[in-house]
Amino acid sequence: MRYISTRGEAPALGFEDVLLTGLATDGGLYVPESLPHFSLEEIRSWRGLSYSELAFNVMHPFVDDAVPADDFRKMLDETYSVFAHQAVAPLVQLDTNEWVMELFRGPTLAFKDFALQLLGRLLDYVLEKRKQHVVIMGATSGDTGSAAIEGCRKCEHVDIFILHPYQRVSEVQRRQMTTVQGDNIHNIAVRGNFDDCQRMVKESFGNQSFLGGKTQLAAVNSINWARIMAQIVYYFHASLALGGPDRSMAFSVPTGNFGDIFAGYLAKKMGLPISQLVIATNRNDILHRFMSGNKYEQHQLEHTLSPSMDIMVSSNFERLLFDLHGRDGLAVKTLLENAAKGPVSIEDYRWKHARKLFDSDAVDDKATCDTIREIYEQNEYLLDPHTAIGVRAARNCRRDQAVPMITLGTAHPAKFPDAVAESGVIVKPPLPAHMADLFEREERYTVLDNNIAGVQEFIAKHWKNA
Ligand SMILES: *Cc1c(COP(=O)(O)O)cnc(C)c1O
């Protein structure tokens, strides 16, 4: 399998190199040159497979000979055995033909574990083979950092440095990062905000000379193709559990960076019958505004009860724009360069095509709280605020009651107790048993000034072979 850049000017790469690269050298994102396609008969034959067996069938064409089949099967068994549910991604019924797929049974209680548990293992496998080392540098406002740390804590060939804004992440989120022990794990609390952290990461990727040429940076955010790949699997899993591929499914996806919903779009292109894909956003609704009015325009960032979806621009949307433009990288490059300067639109027929592929809705904090309360009153089931946005959008956009509607449950409610309290539900969501002692565990992190030279010096000094 070859991978090409969405901006058309970077060299095509194989899976191993795509895994170790962040952005392409032309500033684009890597996508497969062509997608595998599965027949209904083949998908039908996957009924009854375990999650990890299914994952093998869906992902092996992307990984190819970078990981031989037996090793890849073993890696997937290990990856999905750390989830605290035998079904890995269990489905919970909300109403007639309406479901939540719980993607929060992994070690850090958000769907990001599905990809990052695998990414850590893939990285270490490939680096062992190549006798190489990487430094992961990432910025987090919450869920990505902890999932990346958990995914990489056992890696021999990876050091991981996660920057978070000092005193600006929730206590649960901070403790999930800072209580993981390991010589290769480094938490940096930056005296600044999330954007400051992200800017330092971006600049460091652009100029890695501070590492003295002895190692290189690797990315764990969803610009990394391997993350998207791992998220395609659970669309097949949900469909097969509910009678697919012989009936079509609808999915509603709480969306920030457009990673998870893009994986659903790919599942459909790979042959899975999906009749509706709903983009569910919070008040940071650039995607919903584009889908409703063909105007792609950045607004000021708003802080909401669903912080993991508080973003101004969705980086992965570029991967969809590439397809919408007939995979013309230069057209995408021009469009996004213009988008950085002001509002842009795409040709009407291209936008109409996008509207056929996706429905969308934006849900504010009040409707989020109303939904948490409503579902609790109806079912005694607690939603986290991100999943609640998905459920609300699913109900608002639903087209066909006969088609199962599945909302992706992206986080455990115990991660966001304040939103649950604000909804008026009086029960406090308890932390799952495997995390019950989170508040007693020892924390380790370093506070640094909002200054890139200091952060880079810290990294250069503290990675394993420095
Ligand atoms: C990351 C995240 C999202 C957004 O996912 P994208 O793939 O960036 O669209 C939604 N909900 C939760 C809980 C998350 O952690």
The ligand as an SDF file (V2000), in Angstrom:
LIG
                    3D

 15 15  0  0  0  0  0  0  0  0999 V2000
  -10.9810   13.6100   20.4840 C   0  0  0  0  0  0  0  0  0  0  0  0
  -12.3940   13.5340   20.9440 C   0  0  0  0  0  0  0  0  0  0  0  0
  -13.4650   13.8640   20.0890 C   0  0  0  0  0  0  0  0  0  0  0  0
  -13.2590   14.3990   18.6830 C   0  0  0  0  0  0  0  0  0  0  0  0
  -12.7460   13.4230   17.8270 O   0  0  0  0  0  0  0  0  0  0  0  0
  -12.1480   13.8160   16.3850 P   0  0  0  0  0  0  0  0  0  0  0  0
  -11.6590   12.5430   15.8170 O   0  0  0  0  0  0  0  0  0  0  0  0
  -11.0660   14.8070   16.6370 O   0  0  0  0  0  0  0  0  0  0  0  0
  -13.2590   14.3940   15.5990 O   0  0  0  0  0  0  0  0  0  0  0  0
  -14.7530   13.6960   20.5620 C   0  0  0  0  0  0  0  0  0  0  0  0
  -14.9920   13.2680   21.8330 N   0  0  0  0  0  0  0  0  0  0  0  0
  -13.9920   12.9560   22.6750 C   0  0  0  0  0  0  0  0  0  0  0  0
  -14.3270   12.5160   24.0490 C   0  0  0  0  0  0  0  0  0  0  0  0
  -12.6600   13.0730   22.2700 C   0  0  0  0  0  0  0  0  0  0  0  0
  -11.6720   12.7720   23.1390 O   0  0  0  0  0  0  0  0  0  0  0  0
  1  2  1  0
  2  3  1  0
  2 14  2  0
  3  4  1  0
  3 10  2  0
  4  5  1  0
  5  6  1  0
  6  7  2  0
  6  8  1  0
  6  9  1  0
 10 11  1  0
 11 12  2  0
 12 13  1  0
 12 14  1  0
 14 15  1  0
M  END
$$$$
